[in-house]
Amino acid sequence: MPLTLTIILAAAVLLTISLQKTYSAVPVKELKRRARNHDEVARVLYDAVSYSHSLRAVLWTLICVTSAGFFVALTLIAPVIVALAISIMVVWLSFIWLPNSRVTAIGQRIALWCAPPLAWVLQFIHPPIDQTYQFIRQHRPINVHTGLYQKSDLVDLINRQQVQTDNRIDKAELDVAKHALTFGDLNVRDRLTPKRVVSMVKIDEPIGPVLMTELHESGHSRFPVYDGKKNNIVGMLYMRDLIKAKHTGTVRSIMHQEVCYIH
């Protein structure tokens, strides 16, 4: 009888840890999305996983109780040295190898079979567990990540990395990464040059030292070219083309006629 009980408790430890691994393999938000897309496996798993911290509390309670029971039962049927060796093997198998292994088809099938009864039990014990959890969070906040990272999470990580005393990533590289992540949040208005400070050039303006000095002092590198009224933009003049110009003439001869309009 003690041997049978020990084997049952060892199997219970492995089973409970396997359930914990399978239920946490996919983040809750992703599981919910799959369930909404008529994924039957995700729907069954989500019924239990949706209880979140209550499910974890139940599973870890079972893990602790069955583990303690296994070690006590083992010491009653085996010599100390043998019990110690078996305990080390079970601990390695249960708490090191199994949590870091992949979710298997058998493990998923067992989790699917266990999900409905777990969900049924959790609907009764979730309220008191949830109240306890909220009380703990209120007095000692605990940040539990959902497992799905958003852009804001990465930007926050970069910001914290920049102020780390042991930061080994160059600040310029962190700035590049941050700008790449936030570039899509910008609108044209965030980077445009207001019309009141734009330097514009007439299409028939003669090329010469006066024009080059005037445009250079503006601090800009490109200039809209207009014909007649300033609202009639017909091209763009680039400072680099103006510097390379070897001949006299007008802006018309070196301007680019392609004009792009951006809202």
BAMARDREN-786150 format. One record per residue (C-alpha): z negated, y, x negated. Coordinates in steps of 0.2 Angstrom, whole numbers, plus 5000, padded with zeros to 4 digits. Layout:
<nodes>
ZYX ...
</nodes>
This chain:
<nodes>
500050005000 499650134986 501250094977 502250114993 501450274997 501750334979 503650294981 503750384998 502850544991 504050544976 505550524987 504850664998 504650784983 506450754978 507050774996 506150934999 506751014983 508550954987 508451035004 507751194996 509251194984 510551164997 509851295010 509851424996 511551384988 512451505000 511751685004 511151705022 512451845025 513851735018 513251595029 513251705044 514951765041 515651585039 514751535055 515551675065 517251615058 516851445067 516351355052 515351205060 514351165044 513851345041 513351365060 512151215059 511451265042 511251445048 510151395062 508851345049 509251465035 509151615047 507251595047 507351655029 505551675022 504851555035 505951415029 505551445011 503651445015 503751285025 504851195011 503751254997 502151205006 502951035008 503451024990 501651074984 500850944996 501950804992 501850834974 499950844974 499950684984 501150594972 500150634957 498450584965 499250424971 500050384954 498350404945 497650274957 498950134953 499350164935 498550184918 498350364912 499750354899 500950274911 500450404925 500750544913 502450484907 503050454925 502350624930 503350714916 504950624921 504650664940 504250844935 505850864924 506950774938 506250874952 505951054945 507151064931 508650954933 508850944952 508751134956 510051164942 511251034948 512751064960 512551034979 513250864982 514050794998 512550685001 511350824999 512350935011 512350795024 510450775023 510250965024 511350965040 510350815047 508750905044 509251075050 509051055069 507350985068 506851115055 507551255066 506551185081 504951185071 505251355064 505451435081 503651405084 502851445067 504051585062 503051725072 501351695062 502251675046 503351825048 501851935053 500951875037 502551905027 502652085034 500852115031 501052065012 502652175010 501752325018 500352315006 501352244991 503152274993 504252124987 506052144983 507051994988 508952004984 510051924997 511151854983 512651964987 512952104976 513752264982 514552404972 512952514974 511952364966 513052374950 512952564949 511052554950 511052424937 512152534925 510952684929 509452574924 510352504909 510652684902 508852724902 508252564894 507452584877 508252424871 509952464878 511252394866 512752454876 513652614871 513352754884 515152794884 515552614889 514252624903 515052784909 516752714909 516052564920 515152674932 516652784934 517752634937 516652574951 516452744959 518252804957 518752744974 517352854982 518253014977 519353114988 520753234982 519653374986 518353314973 519653334958 520953464964 521153634956 521053764970 522553864973 521754024969 521553974951 523253884949 524453974937 526253964945 527854004937 529454074943 531053964942 532054104933 530554154921 531254174903 530554054890 529754144876 528154194867 527454304882 527654154894 526854034882 525354144878 525054184896 525153994901 524153944886 522754064890 522653994908 521853834901 523053724912 524253594906 525453594920 526153734932 526953724949 528653814948 529253914964 530853984969 530654154979 529054134989 527554044980 527453924995 529153854990 528753734976 530253664968 529653584952 528253564939 528253634921 527253544908 526453634893 527053494881 528853524887 528653714884 528053684867 529453564862 530753684869 531953734854 532953854863 532854014874 533254004893 532353994909 530953884916 532353794926 533053714911 531453614906 530553594922 530353434931 531053434948 530053294956 528653364967 527253254974 526253314989 524453234991 523453265007 
</nodes>
